[in-house]
């Protein structure tokens, strides 16, 4: 359980760092170049992957409710 929470914390840090990088690249005036678009795309992809991993770790640890279909 403790390892899952540690991994979830690490995933959350990576997601926040990726989103902060996207915000920095948009608001720093880097301009719309191919490099900037690729940087934003890669950061959003990393945030998506680690965000899904974060949610799955929380679900396995029992912090998210499960849906019961009948």
PyMOL Python script that loads the backbone (N, CA, C, O; Angstrom):
from pymol import cmd

cmd.read_pdbstr("""\
ATOM      1  N   UNK A   1       0.826  -1.190   0.000  1.00  0.00           N
ATOM      2  CA  UNK A   1       0.000   0.000   0.000  1.00  0.00           C
ATOM      3  C   UNK A   1       0.872   1.257   0.000  1.00  0.00           C
ATOM      4  O   UNK A   1       0.591   2.220  -0.712  1.00  0.00           O
ATOM      5  N   UNK A   2       1.923   1.231   0.801  1.00  0.00           N
ATOM      6  CA  UNK A   2       2.786   2.397   0.874  1.00  0.00           C
ATOM      7  C   UNK A   2       3.526   2.626  -0.438  1.00  0.00           C
ATOM      8  O   UNK A   2       3.745   3.766  -0.847  1.00  0.00           O
ATOM      9  N   UNK A   3       3.913   1.521  -1.101  1.00  0.00           N
ATOM     10  CA  UNK A   3       4.609   1.645  -2.378  1.00  0.00           C
ATOM     11  C   UNK A   3       3.694   2.227  -3.446  1.00  0.00           C
ATOM     12  O   UNK A   3       4.130   3.007  -4.293  1.00  0.00           O
ATOM     13  N   UNK A   4       2.409   1.838  -3.400  1.00  0.00           N
ATOM     14  CA  UNK A   4       1.458   2.375  -4.375  1.00  0.00           C
ATOM     15  C   UNK A   4       1.255   3.874  -4.176  1.00  0.00           C
ATOM     16  O   UNK A   4       1.161   4.623  -5.148  1.00  0.00           O
ATOM     17  N   UNK A   5       1.188   4.309  -2.931  1.00  0.00           N
ATOM     18  CA  UNK A   5       1.029   5.738  -2.672  1.00  0.00           C
ATOM     19  C   UNK A   5       2.277   6.519  -3.063  1.00  0.00           C
ATOM     20  O   UNK A   5       2.178   7.650  -3.540  1.00  0.00           O
ATOM     21  N   UNK A   6       3.442   5.926  -2.865  1.00  0.00           N
ATOM     22  CA  UNK A   6       4.684   6.575  -3.282  1.00  0.00           C
ATOM     23  C   UNK A   6       4.740   6.706  -4.800  1.00  0.00           C
ATOM     24  O   UNK A   6       5.127   7.753  -5.318  1.00  0.00           O
ATOM     25  N   UNK A   7       4.359   5.651  -5.513  1.00  0.00           N
ATOM     26  CA  UNK A   7       4.329   5.702  -6.971  1.00  0.00           C
ATOM     27  C   UNK A   7       3.277   6.697  -7.458  1.00  0.00           C
ATOM     28  O   UNK A   7       3.504   7.399  -8.444  1.00  0.00           O
ATOM     29  N   UNK A   8       2.132   6.767  -6.780  1.00  0.00           N
ATOM     30  CA  UNK A   8       1.101   7.735  -7.150  1.00  0.00           C
ATOM     31  C   UNK A   8       1.607   9.160  -6.951  1.00  0.00           C
ATOM     32  O   UNK A   8       1.330  10.036  -7.771  1.00  0.00           O
ATOM     33  N   UNK A   9       2.337   9.395  -5.883  1.00  0.00           N
ATOM     34  CA  UNK A   9       2.922  10.715  -5.652  1.00  0.00           C
ATOM     35  C   UNK A   9       3.932  11.087  -6.722  1.00  0.00           C
ATOM     36  O   UNK A   9       3.971  12.232  -7.172  1.00  0.00           O
ATOM     37  N   UNK A  10       4.742  10.133  -7.128  1.00  0.00           N
ATOM     38  CA  UNK A  10       5.721  10.374  -8.185  1.00  0.00           C
ATOM     39  C   UNK A  10       5.016  10.669  -9.504  1.00  0.00           C
ATOM     40  O   UNK A  10       5.430  11.562 -10.244  1.00  0.00           O
ATOM     41  N   UNK A  11       3.960   9.929  -9.800  1.00  0.00           N
ATOM     42  CA  UNK A  11       3.190  10.176 -11.024  1.00  0.00           C
ATOM     43  C   UNK A  11       2.569  11.565 -11.002  1.00  0.00           C
ATOM     44  O   UNK A  11       2.552  12.257 -12.020  1.00  0.00           O
ATOM     45  N   UNK A  12       2.064  11.971  -9.854  1.00  0.00           N
ATOM     46  CA  UNK A  12       1.460  13.295  -9.729  1.00  0.00           C
ATOM     47  C   UNK A  12       2.498  14.399  -9.942  1.00  0.00           C
ATOM     48  O   UNK A  12       2.197  15.420 -10.560  1.00  0.00           O
ATOM     49  N   UNK A  13       3.701  14.202  -9.441  1.00  0.00           N
ATOM     50  CA  UNK A  13       4.774  15.179  -9.644  1.00  0.00           C
ATOM     51  C   UNK A  13       5.114  15.303 -11.127  1.00  0.00           C
ATOM     52  O   UNK A  13       5.309  16.412 -11.625  1.00  0.00           O
ATOM     53  N   UNK A  14       5.185  14.184 -11.831  1.00  0.00           N
ATOM     54  CA  UNK A  14       5.507  14.212 -13.262  1.00  0.00           C
ATOM     55  C   UNK A  14       4.390  14.893 -14.043  1.00  0.00           C
ATOM     56  O   UNK A  14       4.665  15.667 -14.960  1.00  0.00           O
ATOM     57  N   UNK A  15       3.138  14.619 -13.697  1.00  0.00           N
ATOM     58  CA  UNK A  15       2.004  15.254 -14.380  1.00  0.00           C
ATOM     59  C   UNK A  15       2.046  16.764 -14.169  1.00  0.00           C
ATOM     60  O   UNK A  15       1.884  17.529 -15.119  1.00  0.00           O
ATOM     61  N   UNK A  16       2.259  17.189 -12.943  1.00  0.00           N
ATOM     62  CA  UNK A  16       2.299  18.624 -12.654  1.00  0.00           C
ATOM     63  C   UNK A  16       3.483  19.305 -13.337  1.00  0.00           C
ATOM     64  O   UNK A  16       3.357  20.434 -13.813  1.00  0.00           O
ATOM     65  N   UNK A  17       4.630  18.631 -13.389  1.00  0.00           N
ATOM     66  CA  UNK A  17       5.792  19.199 -14.077  1.00  0.00           C
ATOM     67  C   UNK A  17       5.532  19.315 -15.576  1.00  0.00           C
ATOM     68  O   UNK A  17       5.927  20.301 -16.198  1.00  0.00           O
ATOM     69  N   UNK A  18       4.879  18.328 -16.152  1.00  0.00           N
ATOM     70  CA  UNK A  18       4.572  18.383 -17.581  1.00  0.00           C
ATOM     71  C   UNK A  18       3.599  19.512 -17.894  1.00  0.00           C
ATOM     72  O   UNK A  18       3.787  20.248 -18.863  1.00  0.00           O
ATOM     73  N   UNK A  19       2.564  19.649 -17.078  1.00  0.00           N
ATOM     74  CA  UNK A  19       1.598  20.727 -17.302  1.00  0.00           C
ATOM     75  C   UNK A  19       2.212  22.101 -17.047  1.00  0.00           C
ATOM     76  O   UNK A  19       1.854  23.073 -17.712  1.00  0.00           O
ATOM     77  N   UNK A  20       3.128  22.187 -16.093  1.00  0.00           N
ATOM     78  CA  UNK A  20       3.829  23.445 -15.853  1.00  0.00           C
ATOM     79  C   UNK A  20       4.711  23.809 -17.047  1.00  0.00           C
ATOM     80  O   UNK A  20       4.841  24.985 -17.385  1.00  0.00           O
ATOM     81  N   UNK A  21       5.310  22.818 -17.679  1.00  0.00           N
ATOM     82  CA  UNK A  21       6.130  23.072 -18.857  1.00  0.00           C
ATOM     83  C   UNK A  21       5.272  23.559 -20.019  1.00  0.00           C
ATOM     84  O   UNK A  21       5.688  24.438 -20.774  1.00  0.00           O
ATOM     85  N   UNK A  22       4.078  22.993 -20.165  1.00  0.00           N
ATOM     86  CA  UNK A  22       3.159  23.454 -21.207  1.00  0.00           C
ATOM     87  C   UNK A  22       2.772  24.909 -20.950  1.00  0.00           C
ATOM     88  O   UNK A  22       2.788  25.727 -21.869  1.00  0.00           O
ATOM     89  N   UNK A  23       2.431  25.228 -19.721  1.00  0.00           N
ATOM     90  CA  UNK A  23       2.055  26.604 -19.379  1.00  0.00           C
ATOM     91  C   UNK A  23       3.225  27.557 -19.595  1.00  0.00           C
ATOM     92  O   UNK A  23       3.041  28.665 -20.100  1.00  0.00           O
ATOM     93  N   UNK A  24       4.417  27.133 -19.217  1.00  0.00           N
ATOM     94  CA  UNK A  24       5.596  27.981 -19.399  1.00  0.00           C
ATOM     95  C   UNK A  24       5.857  28.248 -20.875  1.00  0.00           C
ATOM     96  O   UNK A  24       6.179  29.372 -21.258  1.00  0.00           O
ATOM     97  N   UNK A  25       5.719  27.218 -21.703  1.00  0.00           N
ATOM     98  CA  UNK A  25       5.999  27.410 -23.123  1.00  0.00           C
ATOM     99  C   UNK A  25       4.935  28.282 -23.790  1.00  0.00           C
ATOM    100  O   UNK A  25       5.237  28.985 -24.755  1.00  0.00           O
ATOM    101  N   UNK A  26       3.706  28.250 -23.297  1.00  0.00           N
ATOM    102  CA  UNK A  26       2.660  29.094 -23.880  1.00  0.00           C
ATOM    103  C   UNK A  26       2.788  30.550 -23.451  1.00  0.00           C
ATOM    104  O   UNK A  26       2.575  31.456 -24.256  1.00  0.00           O
ATOM    105  N   UNK A  27       3.136  30.778 -22.189  1.00  0.00           N
ATOM    106  CA  UNK A  27       3.137  32.137 -21.657  1.00  0.00           C
ATOM    107  C   UNK A  27       4.507  32.814 -21.661  1.00  0.00           C
ATOM    108  O   UNK A  27       4.617  33.972 -21.258  1.00  0.00           O
ATOM    109  N   UNK A  28       5.543  32.122 -22.104  1.00  0.00           N
ATOM    110  CA  UNK A  28       6.870  32.745 -22.111  1.00  0.00           C
ATOM    111  C   UNK A  28       7.159  33.472 -23.414  1.00  0.00           C
ATOM    112  O   UNK A  28       8.205  34.109 -23.545  1.00  0.00           O
ATOM    113  N   UNK A  29       6.273  33.389 -24.358  1.00  0.00           N
ATOM    114  CA  UNK A  29       6.475  34.088 -25.619  1.00  0.00           C
ATOM    115  C   UNK A  29       7.444  33.376 -26.544  1.00  0.00           C
ATOM    116  O   UNK A  29       8.172  34.023 -27.297  1.00  0.00           O
ATOM    117  N   UNK A  30       7.459  32.052 -26.496  1.00  0.00           N
ATOM    118  CA  UNK A  30       8.364  31.297 -27.359  1.00  0.00           C
ATOM    119  C   UNK A  30       7.931  31.355 -28.821  1.00  0.00           C
ATOM    120  O   UNK A  30       8.732  31.081 -29.715  1.00  0.00           O
ATOM    121  N   UNK A  31       6.690  31.703 -29.067  1.00  0.00           N
ATOM    122  CA  UNK A  31       6.197  31.758 -30.437  1.00  0.00           C
ATOM    123  C   UNK A  31       5.698  30.398 -30.883  1.00  0.00           C
ATOM    124  O   UNK A  31       5.970  29.377 -30.250  1.00  0.00           O
ATOM    125  N   UNK A  32       4.973  30.404 -31.968  1.00  0.00           N
ATOM    126  CA  UNK A  32       4.428  29.154 -32.485  1.00  0.00           C
ATOM    127  C   UNK A  32       5.373  28.632 -33.556  1.00  0.00           C
ATOM    128  O   UNK A  32       5.290  29.005 -34.726  1.00  0.00           O
ATOM    129  N   UNK A  33       6.263  27.769 -33.126  1.00  0.00           N
ATOM    130  CA  UNK A  33       7.173  27.112 -34.057  1.00  0.00           C
ATOM    131  C   UNK A  33       6.947  25.611 -33.959  1.00  0.00           C
ATOM    132  O   UNK A  33       6.207  25.136 -33.097  1.00  0.00           O
ATOM    133  N   UNK A  34       7.582  24.884 -34.839  1.00  0.00           N
ATOM    134  CA  UNK A  34       7.438  23.438 -34.817  1.00  0.00           C
ATOM    135  C   UNK A  34       8.017  22.858 -33.522  1.00  0.00           C
ATOM    136  O   UNK A  34       7.472  21.905 -32.966  1.00  0.00           O
ATOM    137  N   UNK A  35       9.113  23.432 -33.052  1.00  0.00           N
ATOM    138  CA  UNK A  35       9.715  22.960 -31.804  1.00  0.00           C
ATOM    139  C   UNK A  35       8.780  23.154 -30.619  1.00  0.00           C
ATOM    140  O   UNK A  35       8.661  22.275 -29.766  1.00  0.00           O
ATOM    141  N   UNK A  36       8.119  24.301 -30.567  1.00  0.00           N
ATOM    142  CA  UNK A  36       7.197  24.573 -29.469  1.00  0.00           C
ATOM    143  C   UNK A  36       5.998  23.628 -29.512  1.00  0.00           C
ATOM    144  O   UNK A  36       5.566  23.120 -28.478  1.00  0.00           O
ATOM    145  N   UNK A  37       5.469  23.397 -30.701  1.00  0.00           N
ATOM    146  CA  UNK A  37       4.332  22.492 -30.823  1.00  0.00           C
ATOM    147  C   UNK A  37       4.709  21.068 -30.438  1.00  0.00           C
ATOM    148  O   UNK A  37       3.923  20.372 -29.795  1.00  0.00           O
ATOM    149  N   UNK A  38       5.895  20.630 -30.824  1.00  0.00           N
ATOM    150  CA  UNK A  38       6.345  19.290 -30.437  1.00  0.00           C
ATOM    151  C   UNK A  38       6.580  19.193 -28.935  1.00  0.00           C
ATOM    152  O   UNK A  38       6.258  18.174 -28.324  1.00  0.00           O
ATOM    153  N   UNK A  39       7.137  20.244 -28.335  1.00  0.00           N
ATOM    154  CA  UNK A  39       7.335  20.264 -26.886  1.00  0.00           C
ATOM    155  C   UNK A  39       6.003  20.163 -26.155  1.00  0.00           C
ATOM    156  O   UNK A  39       5.869  19.402 -25.196  1.00  0.00           O
ATOM    157  N   UNK A  40       5.023  20.929 -26.608  1.00  0.00           N
ATOM    158  CA  UNK A  40       3.700  20.885 -25.985  1.00  0.00           C
ATOM    159  C   UNK A  40       3.066  19.514 -26.168  1.00  0.00           C
ATOM    160  O   UNK A  40       2.483  18.972 -25.229  1.00  0.00           O
ATOM    161  N   UNK A  41       3.173  18.952 -27.357  1.00  0.00           N
ATOM    162  CA  UNK A  41       2.606  17.634 -27.616  1.00  0.00           C
ATOM    163  C   UNK A  41       3.224  16.546 -26.764  1.00  0.00           C
ATOM    164  O   UNK A  41       2.516  15.699 -26.219  1.00  0.00           O
ATOM    165  N   UNK A  42       4.541  16.567 -26.646  1.00  0.00           N
ATOM    166  CA  UNK A  42       5.229  15.562 -25.832  1.00  0.00           C
ATOM    167  C   UNK A  42       4.865  15.722 -24.362  1.00  0.00           C
ATOM    168  O   UNK A  42       4.633  14.728 -23.672  1.00  0.00           O
ATOM    169  N   UNK A  43       4.812  16.953 -23.875  1.00  0.00           N
ATOM    170  CA  UNK A  43       4.456  17.179 -22.472  1.00  0.00           C
ATOM    171  C   UNK A  43       3.026  16.734 -22.176  1.00  0.00           C
ATOM    172  O   UNK A  43       2.758  16.166 -21.118  1.00  0.00           O
ATOM    173  N   UNK A  44       2.112  16.992 -23.106  1.00  0.00           N
ATOM    174  CA  UNK A  44       0.729  16.549 -22.899  1.00  0.00           C
ATOM    175  C   UNK A  44       0.620  15.030 -22.947  1.00  0.00           C
ATOM    176  O   UNK A  44      -0.170  14.441 -22.210  1.00  0.00           O
ATOM    177  N   UNK A  45       1.405  14.395 -23.806  1.00  0.00           N
ATOM    178  CA  UNK A  45       1.393  12.941 -23.869  1.00  0.00           C
ATOM    179  C   UNK A  45       1.945  12.321 -22.586  1.00  0.00           C
ATOM    180  O   UNK A  45       1.390  11.349 -22.075  1.00  0.00           O
ATOM    181  N   UNK A  46       3.020  12.875 -22.077  1.00  0.00           N
ATOM    182  CA  UNK A  46       3.590  12.391 -20.817  1.00  0.00           C
ATOM    183  C   UNK A  46       2.610  12.604 -19.673  1.00  0.00           C
ATOM    184  O   UNK A  46       2.453  11.732 -18.818  1.00  0.00           O
ATOM    185  N   UNK A  47       1.944  13.766 -19.651  1.00  0.00           N
ATOM    186  CA  UNK A  47       0.953  14.036 -18.604  1.00  0.00           C
ATOM    187  C   UNK A  47      -0.215  13.062 -18.696  1.00  0.00           C
ATOM    188  O   UNK A  47      -0.734  12.625 -17.669  1.00  0.00           O
ATOM    189  N   UNK A  48      -0.633  12.717 -19.903  1.00  0.00           N
ATOM    190  CA  UNK A  48      -1.731  11.769 -20.075  1.00  0.00           C
ATOM    191  C   UNK A  48      -1.350  10.379 -19.585  1.00  0.00           C
ATOM    192  O   UNK A  48      -2.125   9.736 -18.877  1.00  0.00           O
ATOM    193  N   UNK A  49      -0.176   9.917 -19.954  1.00  0.00           N
ATOM    194  CA  UNK A  49       0.264   8.574 -19.561  1.00  0.00           C
ATOM    195  C   UNK A  49       0.424   8.470 -18.048  1.00  0.00           C
ATOM    196  O   UNK A  49      -0.071   7.525 -17.433  1.00  0.00           O
ATOM    197  N   UNK A  50       1.106   9.428 -17.454  1.00  0.00           N
ATOM    198  CA  UNK A  50       1.315   9.373 -16.012  1.00  0.00           C
ATOM    199  C   UNK A  50       0.028   9.687 -15.241  1.00  0.00           C
ATOM    200  O   UNK A  50      -0.151   9.207 -14.122  1.00  0.00           O
ATOM    201  N   UNK A  51      -0.872  10.491 -15.829  1.00  0.00           N
ATOM    202  CA  UNK A  51      -2.156  10.750 -15.195  1.00  0.00           C
ATOM    203  C   UNK A  51      -3.018   9.504 -15.133  1.00  0.00           C
ATOM    204  O   UNK A  51      -3.666   9.239 -14.120  1.00  0.00           O
ATOM    205  N   UNK A  52      -3.027   8.733 -16.221  1.00  0.00           N
ATOM    206  CA  UNK A  52      -3.757   7.469 -16.200  1.00  0.00           C
ATOM    207  C   UNK A  52      -3.153   6.495 -15.203  1.00  0.00           C
ATOM    208  O   UNK A  52      -3.875   5.795 -14.494  1.00  0.00           O
ATOM    209  N   UNK A  53      -1.830   6.453 -15.150  1.00  0.00           N
ATOM    210  CA  UNK A  53      -1.157   5.590 -14.176  1.00  0.00           C
ATOM    211  C   UNK A  53      -1.498   6.028 -12.753  1.00  0.00           C
ATOM    212  O   UNK A  53      -1.700   5.186 -11.878  1.00  0.00           O
ATOM    213  N   UNK A  54      -1.563   7.331 -12.518  1.00  0.00           N
ATOM    214  CA  UNK A  54      -1.936   7.869 -11.211  1.00  0.00           C
ATOM    215  C   UNK A  54      -3.334   7.413 -10.816  1.00  0.00           C
ATOM    216  O   UNK A  54      -3.550   6.972  -9.687  1.00  0.00           O
ATOM    217  N   UNK A  55      -4.286   7.519 -11.746  1.00  0.00           N
ATOM    218  CA  UNK A  55      -5.656   7.101 -11.451  1.00  0.00           C
ATOM    219  C   UNK A  55      -5.750   5.600 -11.207  1.00  0.00           C
ATOM    220  O   UNK A  55      -6.481   5.162 -10.319  1.00  0.00           O
ATOM    221  N   UNK A  56      -5.023   4.815 -11.980  1.00  0.00           N
ATOM    222  CA  UNK A  56      -5.046   3.367 -11.775  1.00  0.00           C
ATOM    223  C   UNK A  56      -4.435   2.972 -10.433  1.00  0.00           C
ATOM    224  O   UNK A  56      -4.932   2.062  -9.770  1.00  0.00           O
ATOM    225  N   UNK A  57      -3.370   3.645 -10.033  1.00  0.00           N
ATOM    226  CA  UNK A  57      -2.768   3.360  -8.730  1.00  0.00           C
ATOM    227  C   UNK A  57      -3.716   3.719  -7.590  1.00  0.00           C
ATOM    228  O   UNK A  57      -3.815   2.985  -6.607  1.00  0.00           O
ATOM    229  N   UNK A  58      -4.408   4.842  -7.720  1.00  0.00           N
ATOM    230  CA  UNK A  58      -5.387   5.212  -6.691  1.00  0.00           C
ATOM    231  C   UNK A  58      -6.549   4.237  -6.657  1.00  0.00           C
ATOM    232  O   UNK A  58      -7.074   3.932  -5.586  1.00  0.00           O
ATOM    233  N   UNK A  59      -6.952   3.746  -7.816  1.00  0.00           N
ATOM    234  CA  UNK A  59      -8.044   2.775  -7.876  1.00  0.00           C
ATOM    235  C   UNK A  59      -7.638   1.457  -7.215  1.00  0.00           C
ATOM    236  O   UNK A  59      -8.419   0.861  -6.474  1.00  0.00           O
ATOM    237  N   UNK A  60      -6.410   1.007  -7.490  1.00  0.00           N
ATOM    238  CA  UNK A  60      -5.930  -0.233  -6.883  1.00  0.00           C
ATOM    239  C   UNK A  60      -5.761  -0.099  -5.378  1.00  0.00           C
ATOM    240  O   UNK A  60      -5.951  -1.068  -4.642  1.00  0.00           O
ATOM    241  N   UNK A  61      -5.404   1.093  -4.917  1.00  0.00           N
ATOM    242  CA  UNK A  61      -5.233   1.305  -3.480  1.00  0.00           C
ATOM    243  C   UNK A  61      -6.571   1.454  -2.762  1.00  0.00           C
ATOM    244  O   UNK A  61      -6.618   1.410  -1.533  1.00  0.00           O
ATOM    245  N   UNK A  62      -7.667   1.630  -3.517  1.00  0.00           N
ATOM    246  CA  UNK A  62      -8.982   1.724  -2.904  1.00  0.00           C
ATOM    247  C   UNK A  62      -9.448   3.132  -2.603  1.00  0.00           C
ATOM    248  O   UNK A  62     -10.415   3.314  -1.864  1.00  0.00           O
ATOM    249  N   UNK A  63      -8.786   4.129  -3.157  1.00  0.00           N
ATOM    250  CA  UNK A  63      -9.182   5.507  -2.896  1.00  0.00           C
ATOM    251  C   UNK A  63     -10.252   6.007  -3.848  1.00  0.00           C
ATOM    252  O   UNK A  63     -10.902   7.014  -3.564  1.00  0.00           O
ATOM    253  N   UNK A  64     -10.452   5.332  -4.966  1.00  0.00           N
ATOM    254  CA  UNK A  64     -11.495   5.706  -5.914  1.00  0.00           C
ATOM    255  C   UNK A  64     -12.619   4.688  -5.835  1.00  0.00           C
ATOM    256  O   UNK A  64     -12.362   3.494  -5.685  1.00  0.00           O
ATOM    257  N   UNK A  65     -13.850   5.139  -5.933  1.00  0.00           N
ATOM    258  CA  UNK A  65     -14.967   4.191  -5.849  1.00  0.00           C
ATOM    259  C   UNK A  65     -15.041   3.324  -7.098  1.00  0.00           C
ATOM    260  O   UNK A  65     -14.657   3.744  -8.190  1.00  0.00           O
ATOM    261  N   UNK A  66     -15.536   2.121  -6.918  1.00  0.00           N
ATOM    262  CA  UNK A  66     -15.716   1.225  -8.045  1.00  0.00           C
ATOM    263  C   UNK A  66     -17.178   1.230  -8.458  1.00  0.00           C
ATOM    264  O   UNK A  66     -18.075   1.379  -7.629  1.00  0.00           O
ATOM    265  N   UNK A  67     -17.396   1.068  -9.726  1.00  0.00           N
ATOM    266  CA  UNK A  67     -18.779   1.043 -10.225  1.00  0.00           C
ATOM    267  C   UNK A  67     -19.235  -0.407 -10.297  1.00  0.00           C
ATOM    268  O   UNK A  67     -18.526  -1.266 -10.823  1.00  0.00           O
ATOM    269  N   UNK A  68     -20.415  -0.669  -9.769  1.00  0.00           N
ATOM    270  CA  UNK A  68     -20.962  -2.006  -9.784  1.00  0.00           C
ATOM    271  C   UNK A  68     -22.083  -2.062 -10.812  1.00  0.00           C
ATOM    272  O   UNK A  68     -23.133  -1.442 -10.640  1.00  0.00           O
ATOM    273  N   UNK A  69     -21.848  -2.809 -11.875  1.00  0.00           N
ATOM    274  CA  UNK A  69     -22.859  -2.957 -12.919  1.00  0.00           C
ATOM    275  C   UNK A  69     -23.685  -4.197 -12.637  1.00  0.00           C
ATOM    276  O   UNK A  69     -23.160  -5.226 -12.213  1.00  0.00           O
ATOM    277  N   UNK A  70     -24.961  -4.090 -12.873  1.00  0.00           N
ATOM    278  CA  UNK A  70     -25.855  -5.234 -12.653  1.00  0.00           C
ATOM    279  C   UNK A  70     -26.515  -5.623 -13.931  1.00  0.00           C
ATOM    280  O   UNK A  70     -27.306  -6.566 -13.956  1.00  0.00           O
TER     281      UNK A  70
END
""", "prot")
cmd.dss("prot")
cmd.show_as("cartoon", "prot")
cmd.util.cbc("prot")
cmd.orient("prot")
